[in-house]
Amino acid sequence: MRTILAVLIVAAVGGGLFACSSFDDGGVVVNFEETVQLRQNLMFTFDEAMRPDSSLNIWDTTSVISFTPHVAGKFKWISPNQLVFSPSLGFAPATSYTAELLPELLQGAE
């Protein structure tokens, strides 16, 4: 059975600041470092396939990553190991965020 550590990212979004802990240690690479745009999509690349090809390119509101404070948005698998999060209204300026990988992430893992 696969295990994915619950990894937290901490963010301060103000004009786009987003600091994160090292996802690389948990087998996840992200497309952001210390800054993001307020309306930027976030990409998470896992070191193994998490979804079959039949699940690709379908927008879904089922959360597999939880943001605190809550950020409404959609998720889409663009490859078996790449997930995109697109915030509906963007990130609030000057706000600190945490994100946690949820157990639902493993549903459908190959």
DOPAPA-546692 format. One record per atom (N, C-alpha, C, CB): residue number from 1; residue in one letter; chain; atom name; x, y, z. Coordinates in pm, whole numbers, plus 50000, padded with zeros to 5 digits. Glycine has a CB too. Layout:
N
+-----+---------+--------+-------+-------+-------+-------+
| num | residuo | cadena | atomo |    xx |    yy |    zz |
+-----+---------+--------+-------+-------+-------+-------+
| NUM |       A |      A |    CA |     X |     Y |     Z |
...
+-----+---------+--------+-------+-------+-------+-------+
***
This chain:
110
+-----+---------+--------+-------+-------+-------+-------+
| num | residuo | cadena | atomo |    xx |    yy |    zz |
+-----+---------+--------+-------+-------+-------+-------+
|   1 |       M |      A |     N | 50084 | 49882 | 50000 |
|   1 |       M |      A |    CA | 50000 | 50000 | 50000 |
|   1 |       M |      A |     C | 50088 | 50124 | 50000 |
|   1 |       M |      A |    CB | 49905 | 50000 | 50121 |
|   2 |       R |      A |     N | 50048 | 50220 | 49923 |
|   2 |       R |      A |    CA | 50125 | 50343 | 49915 |
|   2 |       R |      A |     C | 50098 | 50430 | 50035 |
|   2 |       R |      A |    CB | 50092 | 50418 | 49787 |
|   3 |       T |      A |     N | 50199 | 50502 | 50071 |
|   3 |       T |      A |    CA | 50178 | 50602 | 50176 |
|   3 |       T |      A |     C | 50231 | 50733 | 50126 |
|   3 |       T |      A |    CB | 50247 | 50561 | 50309 |
|   4 |       I |      A |     N | 50155 | 50835 | 50151 |
|   4 |       I |      A |    CA | 50199 | 50970 | 50119 |
|   4 |       I |      A |     C | 50193 | 51046 | 50249 |
|   4 |       I |      A |    CB | 50112 | 51038 | 50006 |
|   5 |       L |      A |     N | 50304 | 51106 | 50284 |
|   5 |       L |      A |    CA | 50306 | 51185 | 50406 |
|   5 |       L |      A |     C | 50214 | 51304 | 50391 |
|   5 |       L |      A |    CB | 50449 | 51230 | 50439 |
|   6 |       A |      A |     N | 50144 | 51335 | 50496 |
|   6 |       A |      A |    CA | 50065 | 51458 | 50495 |
|   6 |       A |      A |     C | 50165 | 51572 | 50500 |
|   6 |       A |      A |    CB | 49961 | 51464 | 50616 |
|   7 |       V |      A |     N | 50175 | 51643 | 50392 |
|   7 |       V |      A |    CA | 50274 | 51748 | 50380 |
|   7 |       V |      A |     C | 50203 | 51882 | 50388 |
|   7 |       V |      A |    CB | 50353 | 51736 | 50247 |
|   8 |       L |      A |     N | 50259 | 51970 | 50466 |
|   8 |       L |      A |    CA | 50200 | 52103 | 50478 |
|   8 |       L |      A |     C | 50283 | 52202 | 50400 |
|   8 |       L |      A |    CB | 50190 | 52145 | 50625 |
|   9 |       I |      A |     N | 50214 | 52293 | 50336 |
|   9 |       I |      A |    CA | 50282 | 52408 | 50278 |
|   9 |       I |      A |     C | 50226 | 52531 | 50347 |
|   9 |       I |      A |    CB | 50263 | 52415 | 50123 |
|  10 |       V |      A |     N | 50314 | 52623 | 50376 |
|  10 |       V |      A |    CA | 50272 | 52745 | 50442 |
|  10 |       V |      A |     C | 50292 | 52858 | 50344 |
|  10 |       V |      A |    CB | 50351 | 52770 | 50574 |
|  11 |       A |      A |     N | 50192 | 52941 | 50334 |
|  11 |       A |      A |    CA | 50199 | 53046 | 50235 |
|  11 |       A |      A |     C | 50160 | 53179 | 50293 |
|  11 |       A |      A |    CB | 50112 | 53013 | 50116 |
|  12 |       A |      A |     N | 50225 | 53280 | 50246 |
|  12 |       A |      A |    CA | 50181 | 53416 | 50272 |
|  12 |       A |      A |     C | 50159 | 53477 | 50136 |
|  12 |       A |      A |    CB | 50285 | 53499 | 50359 |
|  13 |       V |      A |     N | 50036 | 53494 | 50099 |
|  13 |       V |      A |    CA | 50005 | 53545 | 49966 |
|  13 |       V |      A |     C | 49973 | 53692 | 49981 |
|  13 |       V |      A |    CB | 49887 | 53467 | 49900 |
|  14 |       G |      A |     N | 50058 | 53775 | 49929 |
|  14 |       G |      A |    CA | 50038 | 53918 | 49934 |
|  14 |       G |      A |     C | 50109 | 53971 | 49812 |
|  14 |       G |      A |    CB | 50091 | 53983 | 50068 |
|  15 |       G |      A |     N | 50035 | 54005 | 49712 |
|  15 |       G |      A |    CA | 50099 | 54033 | 49586 |
|  15 |       G |      A |     C | 50155 | 53904 | 49531 |
|  15 |       G |      A |    CB | 50207 | 54140 | 49601 |
|  16 |       G |      A |     N | 50139 | 53797 | 49602 |
|  16 |       G |      A |    CA | 50176 | 53668 | 49553 |
|  16 |       G |      A |     C | 50284 | 53594 | 49627 |
|  16 |       G |      A |    CB | 50216 | 53681 | 49419 |
|  17 |       L |      A |     N | 50301 | 53609 | 49755 |
|  17 |       L |      A |    CA | 50406 | 53538 | 49829 |
|  17 |       L |      A |     C | 50353 | 53402 | 49874 |
|  17 |       L |      A |    CB | 50455 | 53620 | 49950 |
|  18 |       F |      A |     N | 50425 | 53295 | 49845 |
|  18 |       F |      A |    CA | 50380 | 53160 | 49879 |
|  18 |       F |      A |     C | 50503 | 53079 | 49916 |
|  18 |       F |      A |    CB | 50302 | 53094 | 49760 |
|  19 |       A |      A |     N | 50527 | 53062 | 50045 |
|  19 |       A |      A |    CA | 50643 | 52986 | 50091 |
|  19 |       A |      A |     C | 50599 | 52845 | 50122 |
|  19 |       A |      A |    CB | 50710 | 53052 | 50215 |
|  20 |       C |      A |     N | 50681 | 52747 | 50089 |
|  20 |       C |      A |    CA | 50638 | 52610 | 50114 |
|  20 |       C |      A |     C | 50752 | 52529 | 50172 |
|  20 |       C |      A |    CB | 50586 | 52544 | 49986 |
|  21 |       S |      A |     N | 50713 | 52425 | 50247 |
|  21 |       S |      A |    CA | 50813 | 52330 | 50292 |
|  21 |       S |      A |     C | 50853 | 52247 | 50172 |
|  21 |       S |      A |    CB | 50760 | 52241 | 50410 |
|  22 |       S |      A |     N | 50957 | 52170 | 50185 |
|  22 |       S |      A |    CA | 51007 | 52094 | 50071 |
|  22 |       S |      A |     C | 50917 | 51975 | 50040 |
|  22 |       S |      A |    CB | 51148 | 52046 | 50098 |
|  23 |       F |      A |     N | 50839 | 51988 | 49934 |
|  23 |       F |      A |    CA | 50760 | 51876 | 49887 |
|  23 |       F |      A |     C | 50851 | 51768 | 49830 |
|  23 |       F |      A |    CB | 50657 | 51922 | 49781 |
|  24 |       D |      A |     N | 50971 | 51808 | 49786 |
|  24 |       D |      A |    CA | 51063 | 51712 | 49725 |
|  24 |       D |      A |     C | 51093 | 51595 | 49818 |
|  24 |       D |      A |    CB | 51192 | 51781 | 49685 |
|  25 |       D |      A |     N | 51096 | 51621 | 49949 |
|  25 |       D |      A |    CA | 51125 | 51515 | 50045 |
|  25 |       D |      A |     C | 51015 | 51410 | 50049 |
|  25 |       D |      A |    CB | 51145 | 51574 | 50183 |
|  26 |       G |      A |     N | 50892 | 51448 | 50009 |
|  26 |       G |      A |    CA | 50780 | 51356 | 50013 |
|  26 |       G |      A |     C | 50743 | 51302 | 49877 |
|  26 |       G |      A |    CB | 50662 | 51422 | 50073 |
|  27 |       G |      A |     N | 50827 | 51319 | 49776 |
|  27 |       G |      A |    CA | 50798 | 51269 | 49643 |
|  27 |       G |      A |     C | 50706 | 51358 | 49562 |
|  27 |       G |      A |    CB | 50738 | 51136 | 49653 |
|  28 |       V |      A |     N | 50699 | 51487 | 49597 |
|  28 |       V |      A |    CA | 50614 | 51583 | 49527 |
|  28 |       V |      A |     C | 50697 | 51705 | 49490 |
|  28 |       V |      A |    CB | 50492 | 51623 | 49613 |
|  29 |       V |      A |     N | 50686 | 51746 | 49363 |
|  29 |       V |      A |    CA | 50752 | 51867 | 49315 |
|  29 |       V |      A |     C | 50641 | 51965 | 49279 |
|  29 |       V |      A |    CB | 50847 | 51839 | 49192 |
|  30 |       V |      A |     N | 50660 | 52092 | 49312 |
|  30 |       V |      A |    CA | 50559 | 52193 | 49284 |
|  30 |       V |      A |     C | 50612 | 52296 | 49186 |
|  30 |       V |      A |    CB | 50513 | 52262 | 49414 |
|  31 |       N |      A |     N | 50521 | 52372 | 49123 |
|  31 |       N |      A |    CA | 50561 | 52473 | 49025 |
|  31 |       N |      A |     C | 50572 | 52611 | 49087 |
|  31 |       N |      A |    CB | 50462 | 52476 | 48909 |
|  32 |       F |      A |     N | 50581 | 52619 | 49217 |
|  32 |       F |      A |    CA | 50592 | 52748 | 49284 |
|  32 |       F |      A |     C | 50698 | 52738 | 49393 |
|  32 |       F |      A |    CB | 50455 | 52791 | 49344 |
|  33 |       E |      A |     N | 50751 | 52853 | 49426 |
|  33 |       E |      A |    CA | 50851 | 52859 | 49533 |
|  33 |       E |      A |     C | 50802 | 52957 | 49637 |
|  33 |       E |      A |    CB | 50991 | 52899 | 49479 |
|  34 |       E |      A |     N | 50864 | 53075 | 49642 |
|  34 |       E |      A |    CA | 50825 | 53170 | 49744 |
|  34 |       E |      A |     C | 50723 | 53272 | 49699 |
|  34 |       E |      A |    CB | 50945 | 53242 | 49793 |
|  35 |       T |      A |     N | 50696 | 53279 | 49571 |
|  35 |       T |      A |    CA | 50596 | 53375 | 49525 |
|  35 |       T |      A |     C | 50505 | 53311 | 49422 |
|  35 |       T |      A |    CB | 50663 | 53500 | 49466 |
|  36 |       V |      A |     N | 50380 | 53349 | 49429 |
|  36 |       V |      A |    CA | 50283 | 53311 | 49326 |
|  36 |       V |      A |     C | 50197 | 53432 | 49297 |
|  36 |       V |      A |    CB | 50195 | 53188 | 49371 |
|  37 |       Q |      A |     N | 50135 | 53431 | 49183 |
|  37 |       Q |      A |    CA | 50038 | 53534 | 49151 |
|  37 |       Q |      A |     C | 49909 | 53502 | 49226 |
|  37 |       Q |      A |    CB | 50014 | 53544 | 48996 |
|  38 |       L |      A |     N | 49829 | 53602 | 49250 |
|  38 |       L |      A |    CA | 49705 | 53580 | 49325 |
|  38 |       L |      A |     C | 49610 | 53485 | 49254 |
|  38 |       L |      A |    CB | 49636 | 53713 | 49349 |
|  39 |       R |      A |     N | 49618 | 53474 | 49121 |
|  39 |       R |      A |    CA | 49530 | 53386 | 49044 |
|  39 |       R |      A |     C | 49606 | 53272 | 48978 |
|  39 |       R |      A |    CB | 49454 | 53466 | 48938 |
|  40 |       Q |      A |     N | 49722 | 53240 | 49029 |
|  40 |       Q |      A |    CA | 49805 | 53135 | 48969 |
|  40 |       Q |      A |     C | 49750 | 52996 | 48995 |
|  40 |       Q |      A |    CB | 49947 | 53145 | 49021 |
|  41 |       N |      A |     N | 49756 | 52911 | 48893 |
|  41 |       N |      A |    CA | 49729 | 52769 | 48911 |
|  41 |       N |      A |     C | 49850 | 52706 | 48977 |
|  41 |       N |      A |    CB | 49697 | 52699 | 48775 |
|  42 |       L |      A |     N | 49827 | 52612 | 49067 |
|  42 |       L |      A |    CA | 49935 | 52541 | 49134 |
|  42 |       L |      A |     C | 49944 | 52401 | 49077 |
|  42 |       L |      A |    CB | 49912 | 52537 | 49288 |
|  43 |       M |      A |     N | 50066 | 52357 | 49043 |
|  43 |       M |      A |    CA | 50086 | 52224 | 48988 |
|  43 |       M |      A |     C | 50168 | 52141 | 49086 |
|  43 |       M |      A |    CB | 50156 | 52232 | 48850 |
|  44 |       F |      A |     N | 50123 | 52018 | 49106 |
|  44 |       F |      A |    CA | 50189 | 51923 | 49194 |
|  44 |       F |      A |     C | 50226 | 51802 | 49109 |
|  44 |       F |      A |    CB | 50097 | 51882 | 49314 |
|  45 |       T |      A |     N | 50355 | 51768 | 49104 |
|  45 |       T |      A |    CA | 50403 | 51654 | 49028 |
|  45 |       T |      A |     C | 50452 | 51548 | 49126 |
|  45 |       T |      A |    CB | 50516 | 51695 | 48928 |
|  46 |       F |      A |     N | 50390 | 51431 | 49124 |
|  46 |       F |      A |    CA | 50422 | 51323 | 49215 |
|  46 |       F |      A |     C | 50525 | 51231 | 49151 |
|  46 |       F |      A |    CB | 50296 | 51244 | 49254 |
|  47 |       D |      A |     N | 50599 | 51158 | 49234 |
|  47 |       D |      A |    CA | 50705 | 51073 | 49181 |
|  47 |       D |      A |     C | 50654 | 50938 | 49130 |
|  47 |       D |      A |    CB | 50810 | 51050 | 49287 |
|  48 |       E |      A |     N | 50523 | 50918 | 49134 |
|  48 |       E |      A |    CA | 50464 | 50796 | 49077 |
|  48 |       E |      A |     C | 50323 | 50827 | 49029 |
|  48 |       E |      A |    CB | 50462 | 50681 | 49182 |
|  49 |       A |      A |     N | 50269 | 50740 | 48946 |
|  49 |       A |      A |    CA | 50135 | 50760 | 48891 |
|  49 |       A |      A |     C | 50031 | 50754 | 49003 |
|  49 |       A |      A |    CB | 50103 | 50654 | 48783 |
|  50 |       M |      A |     N | 49940 | 50850 | 49001 |
|  50 |       M |      A |    CA | 49835 | 50859 | 49102 |
|  50 |       M |      A |     C | 49696 | 50835 | 49043 |
|  50 |       M |      A |    CB | 49839 | 50994 | 49170 |
|  51 |       R |      A |     N | 49682 | 50850 | 48911 |
|  51 |       R |      A |    CA | 49553 | 50833 | 48844 |
|  51 |       R |      A |     C | 49574 | 50762 | 48711 |
|  51 |       R |      A |    CB | 49483 | 50970 | 48823 |
|  52 |       P |      A |     N | 49474 | 50683 | 48667 |
|  52 |       P |      A |    CA | 49482 | 50620 | 48536 |
|  52 |       P |      A |     C | 49454 | 50723 | 48427 |
|  52 |       P |      A |    CB | 49383 | 50501 | 48526 |
|  53 |       D |      A |     N | 49490 | 50691 | 48305 |
|  53 |       D |      A |    CA | 49467 | 50782 | 48192 |
|  53 |       D |      A |     C | 49320 | 50820 | 48177 |
|  53 |       D |      A |    CB | 49517 | 50718 | 48063 |
|  54 |       S |      A |     N | 49229 | 50732 | 48216 |
|  54 |       S |      A |    CA | 49086 | 50761 | 48202 |
|  54 |       S |      A |     C | 49040 | 50876 | 48292 |
|  54 |       S |      A |    CB | 49005 | 50637 | 48233 |
|  55 |       S |      A |     N | 49121 | 50914 | 48390 |
|  55 |       S |      A |    CA | 49085 | 51023 | 48482 |
|  55 |       S |      A |     C | 49146 | 51157 | 48442 |
|  55 |       S |      A |    CB | 49129 | 50989 | 48623 |
|  56 |       L |      A |     N | 49216 | 51161 | 48331 |
|  56 |       L |      A |    CA | 49289 | 51282 | 48294 |
|  56 |       L |      A |     C | 49199 | 51386 | 48229 |
|  56 |       L |      A |    CB | 49403 | 51248 | 48200 |
|  57 |       N |      A |     N | 49240 | 51512 | 48246 |
|  57 |       N |      A |    CA | 49178 | 51628 | 48181 |
|  57 |       N |      A |     C | 49031 | 51647 | 48213 |
|  57 |       N |      A |    CB | 49194 | 51616 | 48032 |
|  58 |       I |      A |     N | 48993 | 51615 | 48336 |
|  58 |       I |      A |    CA | 48856 | 51634 | 48383 |
|  58 |       I |      A |     C | 48862 | 51723 | 48508 |
|  58 |       I |      A |    CB | 48786 | 51496 | 48414 |
|  59 |       W |      A |     N | 48801 | 51840 | 48501 |
|  59 |       W |      A |    CA | 48797 | 51929 | 48618 |
|  59 |       W |      A |     C | 48704 | 51869 | 48722 |
|  59 |       W |      A |    CB | 48750 | 52072 | 48578 |
|  60 |       D |      A |     N | 48746 | 51876 | 48849 |
|  60 |       D |      A |    CA | 48669 | 51816 | 48958 |
|  60 |       D |      A |     C | 48681 | 51906 | 49081 |
|  60 |       D |      A |    CB | 48719 | 51672 | 48989 |
|  61 |       T |      A |     N | 48572 | 51922 | 49154 |
|  61 |       T |      A |    CA | 48575 | 52003 | 49277 |
|  61 |       T |      A |     C | 48603 | 51919 | 49401 |
|  61 |       T |      A |    CB | 48444 | 52078 | 49293 |
|  62 |       T |      A |     N | 48618 | 51787 | 49384 |
|  62 |       T |      A |    CA | 48652 | 51701 | 49497 |
|  62 |       T |      A |     C | 48792 | 51736 | 49545 |
|  62 |       T |      A |    CB | 48643 | 51551 | 49458 |
|  63 |       S |      A |     N | 48803 | 51775 | 49671 |
|  63 |       S |      A |    CA | 48933 | 51817 | 49725 |
|  63 |       S |      A |     C | 49024 | 51699 | 49750 |
|  63 |       S |      A |    CB | 48913 | 51896 | 49854 |
|  64 |       V |      A |     N | 49145 | 51707 | 49699 |
|  64 |       V |      A |    CA | 49250 | 51612 | 49732 |
|  64 |       V |      A |     C | 49363 | 51685 | 49806 |
|  64 |       V |      A |    CB | 49304 | 51543 | 49605 |
|  65 |       I |      A |     N | 49355 | 51817 | 49807 |
|  65 |       I |      A |    CA | 49445 | 51902 | 49885 |
|  65 |       I |      A |     C | 49356 | 52001 | 49957 |
|  65 |       I |      A |    CB | 49553 | 51974 | 49794 |
|  66 |       S |      A |     N | 49376 | 52014 | 50087 |
|  66 |       S |      A |    CA | 49294 | 52105 | 50168 |
|  66 |       S |      A |     C | 49375 | 52230 | 50200 |
|  66 |       S |      A |    CB | 49246 | 52035 | 50298 |
|  67 |       F |      A |     N | 49318 | 52345 | 50170 |
|  67 |       F |      A |    CA | 49383 | 52473 | 50199 |
|  67 |       F |      A |     C | 49316 | 52538 | 50320 |
|  67 |       F |      A |    CB | 49378 | 52568 | 50076 |
|  68 |       T |      A |     N | 49398 | 52595 | 50408 |
|  68 |       T |      A |    CA | 49348 | 52670 | 50523 |
|  68 |       T |      A |     C | 49416 | 52805 | 50525 |
|  68 |       T |      A |    CB | 49372 | 52593 | 50657 |
|  69 |       P |      A |     N | 49341 | 52917 | 50521 |
|  69 |       P |      A |    CA | 49196 | 52922 | 50508 |
|  69 |       P |      A |     C | 49152 | 52863 | 50374 |
|  69 |       P |      A |    CB | 49145 | 53066 | 50522 |
|  70 |       H |      A |     N | 49024 | 52827 | 50369 |
|  70 |       H |      A |    CA | 48969 | 52758 | 50252 |
|  70 |       H |      A |     C | 48989 | 52840 | 50124 |
|  70 |       H |      A |    CB | 48819 | 52730 | 50273 |
|  71 |       V |      A |     N | 49026 | 52771 | 50018 |
|  71 |       V |      A |    CA | 49037 | 52832 | 49885 |
|  71 |       V |      A |     C | 48949 | 52748 | 49793 |
|  71 |       V |      A |    CB | 49188 | 52838 | 49834 |
|  72 |       A |      A |     N | 48842 | 52806 | 49744 |
|  72 |       A |      A |    CA | 48755 | 52734 | 49651 |
|  72 |       A |      A |     C | 48827 | 52719 | 49518 |
|  72 |       A |      A |    CB | 48619 | 52808 | 49633 |
|  73 |       G |      A |     N | 48808 | 52605 | 49456 |
|  73 |       G |      A |    CA | 48872 | 52583 | 49327 |
|  73 |       G |      A |     C | 48846 | 52445 | 49274 |
|  73 |       G |      A |    CB | 49020 | 52607 | 49337 |
|  74 |       K |      A |     N | 48912 | 52413 | 49164 |
|  74 |       K |      A |    CA | 48895 | 52285 | 49097 |
|  74 |       K |      A |     C | 49031 | 52219 | 49079 |
|  74 |       K |      A |    CB | 48824 | 52302 | 48961 |
|  75 |       F |      A |     N | 49028 | 52088 | 49070 |
|  75 |       F |      A |    CA | 49147 | 52007 | 49048 |
|  75 |       F |      A |     C | 49135 | 51936 | 48914 |
|  75 |       F |      A |    CB | 49168 | 51905 | 49163 |
|  76 |       K |      A |     N | 49248 | 51916 | 48848 |
|  76 |       K |      A |    CA | 49250 | 51841 | 48722 |
|  76 |       K |      A |     C | 49382 | 51766 | 48713 |
|  76 |       K |      A |    CB | 49231 | 51935 | 48598 |
|  77 |       W |      A |     N | 49373 | 51637 | 48686 |
|  77 |       W |      A |    CA | 49492 | 51556 | 48659 |
|  77 |       W |      A |     C | 49526 | 51575 | 48512 |
|  77 |       W |      A |    CB | 49468 | 51403 | 48694 |
|  78 |       I |      A |     N | 49646 | 51626 | 48484 |
|  78 |       I |      A |    CA | 49686 | 51647 | 48345 |
|  78 |       I |      A |     C | 49776 | 51535 | 48294 |
|  78 |       I |      A |    CB | 49757 | 51781 | 48330 |
|  79 |       S |      A |     N | 49825 | 51453 | 48385 |
|  79 |       S |      A |    CA | 49896 | 51330 | 48352 |
|  79 |       S |      A |     C | 49878 | 51239 | 48474 |
|  79 |       S |      A |    CB | 50050 | 51356 | 48319 |
|  80 |       P |      A |     N | 49913 | 51112 | 48464 |
|  80 |       P |      A |    CA | 49892 | 51023 | 48579 |
|  80 |       P |      A |     C | 49960 | 51070 | 48707 |
|  80 |       P |      A |    CB | 49941 | 50886 | 48545 |
|  81 |       N |      A |     N | 50063 | 51153 | 48694 |
|  81 |       N |      A |    CA | 50133 | 51200 | 48814 |
|  81 |       N |      A |     C | 50134 | 51352 | 48831 |
|  81 |       N |      A |    CB | 50275 | 51150 | 48812 |
|  82 |       Q |      A |     N | 50056 | 51426 | 48752 |
|  82 |       Q |      A |    CA | 50054 | 51572 | 48763 |
|  82 |       Q |      A |     C | 49913 | 51623 | 48789 |
|  82 |       Q |      A |    CB | 50110 | 51637 | 48635 |
|  83 |       L |      A |     N | 49900 | 51698 | 48899 |
|  83 |       L |      A |    CA | 49772 | 51754 | 48941 |
|  83 |       L |      A |     C | 49780 | 51906 | 48937 |
|  83 |       L |      A |    CB | 49734 | 51705 | 49083 |
|  84 |       V |      A |     N | 49676 | 51970 | 48883 |
|  84 |       V |      A |    CA | 49667 | 52116 | 48879 |
|  84 |       V |      A |     C | 49553 | 52159 | 48970 |
|  84 |       V |      A |    CB | 49647 | 52168 | 48733 |
|  85 |       F |      A |     N | 49579 | 52260 | 49053 |
|  85 |       F |      A |    CA | 49473 | 52324 | 49131 |
|  85 |       F |      A |     C | 49453 | 52463 | 49075 |
|  85 |       F |      A |    CB | 49508 | 52329 | 49284 |
|  86 |       S |      A |     N | 49328 | 52496 | 49041 |
|  86 |       S |      A |    CA | 49294 | 52627 | 48988 |
|  86 |       S |      A |     C | 49197 | 52695 | 49085 |
|  86 |       S |      A |    CB | 49232 | 52616 | 48845 |
|  87 |       P |      A |     N | 49243 | 52800 | 49155 |
|  87 |       P |      A |    CA | 49153 | 52867 | 49249 |
|  87 |       P |      A |     C | 49042 | 52941 | 49176 |
|  87 |       P |      A |    CB | 49233 | 52965 | 49338 |
|  88 |       S |      A |     N | 48920 | 52931 | 49227 |
|  88 |       S |      A |    CA | 48805 | 52996 | 49163 |
|  88 |       S |      A |     C | 48816 | 53147 | 49166 |
|  88 |       S |      A |    CB | 48676 | 52954 | 49231 |
|  89 |       L |      A |     N | 48848 | 53201 | 49281 |
|  89 |       L |      A |    CA | 48856 | 53347 | 49298 |
|  89 |       L |      A |     C | 48998 | 53395 | 49324 |
|  89 |       L |      A |    CB | 48766 | 53391 | 49410 |
|  90 |       G |      A |     N | 49092 | 53306 | 49323 |
|  90 |       G |      A |    CA | 49230 | 53342 | 49351 |
|  90 |       G |      A |     C | 49260 | 53338 | 49499 |
|  90 |       G |      A |    CB | 49260 | 53481 | 49296 |
|  91 |       F |      A |     N | 49383 | 53368 | 49532 |
|  91 |       F |      A |    CA | 49427 | 53372 | 49670 |
|  91 |       F |      A |     C | 49410 | 53514 | 49723 |
|  91 |       F |      A |    CB | 49575 | 53326 | 49684 |
|  92 |       A |      A |     N | 49375 | 53526 | 49849 |
|  92 |       A |      A |    CA | 49358 | 53658 | 49909 |
|  92 |       A |      A |     C | 49495 | 53721 | 49933 |
|  92 |       A |      A |    CB | 49278 | 53649 | 50043 |
|  93 |       P |      A |     N | 49509 | 53851 | 49908 |
|  93 |       P |      A |    CA | 49638 | 53916 | 49933 |
|  93 |       P |      A |     C | 49668 | 53920 | 50083 |
|  93 |       P |      A |    CB | 49638 | 54058 | 49875 |
|  94 |       A |      A |     N | 49797 | 53918 | 50114 |
|  94 |       A |      A |    CA | 49846 | 53930 | 50252 |
|  94 |       A |      A |     C | 49781 | 53827 | 50345 |
|  94 |       A |      A |    CB | 49819 | 54071 | 50305 |
|  95 |       T |      A |     N | 49769 | 53705 | 50297 |
|  95 |       T |      A |    CA | 49708 | 53597 | 50375 |
|  95 |       T |      A |     C | 49804 | 53480 | 50381 |
|  95 |       T |      A |    CB | 49572 | 53554 | 50313 |
|  96 |       S |      A |     N | 49816 | 53420 | 50499 |
|  96 |       S |      A |    CA | 49899 | 53300 | 50515 |
|  96 |       S |      A |     C | 49811 | 53177 | 50496 |
|  96 |       S |      A |    CB | 49968 | 53298 | 50654 |
|  97 |       Y |      A |     N | 49860 | 53081 | 50421 |
|  97 |       Y |      A |    CA | 49786 | 52958 | 50391 |
|  97 |       Y |      A |     C | 49866 | 52837 | 50435 |
|  97 |       Y |      A |    CB | 49753 | 52950 | 50241 |
|  98 |       T |      A |     N | 49795 | 52731 | 50468 |
|  98 |       T |      A |    CA | 49856 | 52599 | 50479 |
|  98 |       T |      A |     C | 49780 | 52507 | 50385 |
|  98 |       T |      A |    CB | 49853 | 52545 | 50628 |
|  99 |       A |      A |     N | 49846 | 52405 | 50339 |
|  99 |       A |      A |    CA | 49782 | 52307 | 50251 |
|  99 |       A |      A |     C | 49823 | 52168 | 50297 |
|  99 |       A |      A |    CB | 49821 | 52329 | 50101 |
| 100 |       E |      A |     N | 49729 | 52076 | 50289 |
| 100 |       E |      A |    CA | 49755 | 51940 | 50333 |
| 100 |       E |      A |     C | 49708 | 51843 | 50226 |
| 100 |       E |      A |    CB | 49685 | 51911 | 50468 |
| 101 |       L |      A |     N | 49792 | 51746 | 50195 |
| 101 |       L |      A |    CA | 49752 | 51639 | 50103 |
| 101 |       L |      A |     C | 49655 | 51548 | 50176 |
| 101 |       L |      A |    CB | 49877 | 51559 | 50050 |
| 102 |       L |      A |     N | 49539 | 51525 | 50118 |
| 102 |       L |      A |    CA | 49433 | 51446 | 50182 |
| 102 |       L |      A |     C | 49439 | 51299 | 50140 |
| 102 |       L |      A |    CB | 49297 | 51504 | 50149 |
| 103 |       P |      A |     N | 49384 | 51209 | 50222 |
| 103 |       P |      A |    CA | 49382 | 51066 | 50186 |
| 103 |       P |      A |     C | 49312 | 51039 | 50053 |
| 103 |       P |      A |    CB | 49314 | 50987 | 50296 |
| 104 |       E |      A |     N | 49217 | 51125 | 50014 |
| 104 |       E |      A |    CA | 49147 | 51109 | 49886 |
| 104 |       E |      A |     C | 49244 | 51111 | 49769 |
| 104 |       E |      A |    CB | 49043 | 51220 | 49869 |
| 105 |       L |      A |     N | 49361 | 51166 | 49791 |
| 105 |       L |      A |    CA | 49463 | 51169 | 49686 |
| 105 |       L |      A |     C | 49499 | 51028 | 49641 |
| 105 |       L |      A |    CB | 49588 | 51243 | 49736 |
| 106 |       L |      A |     N | 49492 | 50932 | 49732 |
| 106 |       L |      A |    CA | 49530 | 50795 | 49699 |
| 106 |       L |      A |     C | 49420 | 50718 | 49628 |
| 106 |       L |      A |    CB | 49568 | 50722 | 49824 |
| 107 |       Q |      A |     N | 49297 | 50768 | 49630 |
| 107 |       Q |      A |    CA | 49188 | 50698 | 49561 |
| 107 |       Q |      A |     C | 49215 | 50701 | 49412 |
| 107 |       Q |      A |    CB | 49051 | 50763 | 49594 |
| 108 |       G |      A |     N | 49215 | 50588 | 49352 |
| 108 |       G |      A |    CA | 49240 | 50579 | 49209 |
| 108 |       G |      A |     C | 49387 | 50566 | 49175 |
| 108 |       G |      A |    CB | 49184 | 50698 | 49141 |
| 109 |       A |      A |     N | 49474 | 50564 | 49277 |
| 109 |       A |      A |    CA | 49617 | 50548 | 49250 |
| 109 |       A |      A |     C | 49640 | 50411 | 49189 |
| 109 |       A |      A |    CB | 49701 | 50565 | 49380 |
| 110 |       E |      A |     N | 49729 | 50410 | 49091 |
| 110 |       E |      A |    CA | 49757 | 50284 | 49022 |
| 110 |       E |      A |     C | 49850 | 50197 | 49103 |
| 110 |       E |      A |    CB | 49818 | 50310 | 48884 |
+-----+---------+--------+-------+-------+-------+-------+
***
